[in-house]
């Protein structure tokens, strides 16, 4: 006998992963305020290895418009600056010998619109993943009827799967709405 609950649980896990991905992706998008997560994708060469920036320096936000980077090793100033300049962050670092500062410029209206479009693309990617998880679960449920599961049980499981889908789509939309509000706030 196939386990219907297992199919639903697998689908829910995939949907949860999609919303977690969306949350992480949205946190990396710069919204006009200093946020150390915009540097998560920056890799620095340290002793012949490419490592995340937060492995070679402490990252802080002393105020709403500045990110301070304090390398643990003085020899890391040049590689950190080079990595930031070569990354997609789009901010020029300032080095005073003690710390590296990133001044977050205020966003223009056009840039805000571009960022909301970028957020919408990320949300659509997450929604596609959620839909795919639902589709896979429903396909497995339909196959389970051939394995001896009654059609009533299968239909109930399908409606449960649809409820999970709706729940996670709403969660993704709420994440997008919150990020858009953050971006559009001047």
C-alpha positions, 0 to 999 in steps of 0.5 A: 500500500502506498503512503499518501501522507508521504507524497503530501509531506514531500510536496510540502517540503519542496514548497517550503524550500521554494519559499525559503529560497525566495526569502533568501533571494529577496534578502540579497536585493538592495533596498536602499538601506544597509543590509549585510546580506547584499554581500552574501554572494561576494567571494574573496581569495584567501590563501588560494581559496575563494571564500565568502566575505564573512569568513575573512572579515566582520560585517556591520551596519553602523547606520542605515546608509553604511556597511562597515567591513573590518578584515581580520587580517590586514593583508586582506584589504586589497582582495576584499576591495577587488572582490567587491568591485568585481561583484554585482553589488555596484558600490565602490568601497572606501578604505581608510586603513582600518575598515572598508566602508560601503556607502549605500546610495539612495535609490532613484525611482527608476532603480526602485522599479527595476528592483521590484521587477527583479523581486517579481521574477524571483517570486515567479521562480518560487511560484513555479517551484511550488506549482511543480511540487503540486503537480508531482504530488498529484501525478503520484496520487493518480498513480496510487489509484492504480496501486489500490488506493480508493479514488475518494482518498486520492481526491481528498489528498489532491484537495489537501495538496491544493490547500498546501499549494495555496498556502505557500503561494500566499506566503510567497506573495506576502514576502514579495509585497513586504520587499516591494514595500521596503524598496518603495519606501523613501 
